[in-house]
Amino acid sequence: MIMPIMVLNVLGAEQNAIYYIAYTIGAFVFIIPTSFGTSLFVEGSHGEPMRIKTKKSVFGIYALLLPSVLVIIFLGEYLLAFLGKHYEAGLSLLRVFAVSSLFAPFFSIYSTIKRVQKDLKGLIAVVFLLSSLLITLSYFLMLAYGINGVGYAWLLSYAFCSVIIGLIAKKNRWI
């Protein structure tokens, strides 16, 4: 929960309120890959082959994630307006959060595979990379782009980590 504190200190209380509402709504779509990752972890812990279950999980994630992202993109304005006219200022941020969630399944599936393999070093490395990028980019992009900079940081951080995870997956012949 460092981000709301950082937004508060850099942009002020009003922008922090807008950030927090957009983040709270946007976080709902991030629950989808996390939930499938937890389910995959339970199934993978029984020693069964992961490849088929992983493919099914990825399909399931995107089957729910894509419509959810589209709902936020097209109806996000109404969701924010329902909470207060003032929060509509967070629409661009909410949309960027939603789009960045499309990269979250890479992280979720990777972290699940690493937990099943009991490879905590590999897991910690990617979590550290994602967290470091997110915090650092958020600060600098916030200074340049205001509240939307936080969304851009989420998008860039998850996209970059997805590329790294893709390279790891290719190297290990997971794909």
N, C-alpha and C positions, 0 to 999 in steps of 0.2 A: 504493500500500500504506500510505496514511496511516491508514486506518480501524483496523487492528489496533493501531497505536501509540496512537491516540486512545482506543480501548476500554481498552487496558492502563492508560493513565494516569488515566482517569476511573473505571473500574469495577474494575480489578485483574486479576491474572493468571488467576484462576479463571474469571471471566466472559469474559475474552479468549479462553481456550481453547474455551469453549462457543460464543462468537461465531465463531471461526475455523472450527470444524468445520461449523457451520450454514451459514456463508458458502461454504465449499468445496463442500458438497453442493448448495446453492442455485445456485452459479455454473454448474453443469452445464446448467441450463435456459436460462441467458443465452447459452450457446454457440449455441443454435439460431438466434436472430435474427442473431447475428453471422456465422454461417456462410452463411446465406442472403444477407446483405448483401454478403459478399465475393463470392459467386457472381454476384449481380446487378451488382456493380461490374465484374467481368470481362466479363460480357455487354454491359453498357452502354458499356464502353470501346471497343467495336467500332463505335460510331456507329449502332447499331440503335435503333429506337423503344423507349422505356423503359416506356411505359404498360402494355402487355400483360405484359411481363416482371415489372414491379413487382406487378401483380395476382396473377400466378402465385406470386411469391415470398411475398407476404402470405398467400395460401392455404396454401402449403407450410409456412410458419412456424407458423401456428396449427394445422395438421393434426398437427404434431409437438409443439408447445408445450402445447396443452390437455391431451393425455393425460399428458404429463410432469408438469405442474403437479398434476393429479389424483393421480398416483402419489405425489408428495411429500406432498400433503395427507393422503392416506389411509394411506400406508405410511411416512411420514417417521419416525414413532416407532420403527419397527423398524430403519430405516437408522441412526438415532442410537444405538439400544441395541446394535446390532452393534459399534459403535465403543467402547462403554462406557456403562454405566448412567448415569454422571455427565452424559453429553452429552444425555440426554433432556430436560434443562432447556432446551435450545435449540429445542425443537419449535415453539413459537409463532413464534420468530424465523425458523426455516426455512420455515414456512408463509407468513409475510409476504413473505419473499424470493421464494418461488414465485409468489405472487399478483402481486407487483410486476413479475415478468418478463413478465406479459401486456401491460405498457406498453412494454417494451423494443423490440418491432418498429417502433414509430413512430420511435424514435430511430435504430435501425439503418437503416431504409429512407431516412429523411431524410438521414442522414450519407452514405449511399451515393450518393444523387441529387446532393448537394452536391459530392462528390468527382468524380463523372462530369462535372458542370457546371464543375468547377474553381473553385468558389465557396468558397474557404477562409474568407473572412470570415463567411459564413453558417454554416459548419460550426463554426468556432471559437466563435462567439457562443453556439450551443446547447450545445456541450461545456462552455464556461465556466459557463453557466447551470446545467446539470445538476450539474457538480462543485461549484460554490459552494453550491447548495441542499443537496446531499447532505452535504457537510462541516458546514455551519452547522446544518442541521436535526438531523443526527446528534448533534452535541454537546448541543444544548439538549433534544432529546427523550430522550437518554440520561440526562440529569440528572433528568428527570421520570418516565420509564418504565423505566429500567434498560436492560438489553440489548435488550429489544424495541423501544426507542426508535430504535435503528439501523435496524431493519426498517421501522418507520413512516416514517423519513426516506427510505429507498429508495422506498417506495410513493408517498409524497407528491411526491418529486423527479421520479420517472419519470412520474407522472400529470400533474403540472403541465407538464412539458416536452412531454408528448404533446398537451396542449391547445394549447400554443403552436405546436407543429408542425402540428397540425390547422388552426389559424388561418392559418398561412403557406401550407399546402397549398391551402386554400380561396381565399386571396387570389391565389395564382399559378395557380389553376384546375387543380390537379393532381387534384382530386377533384370 
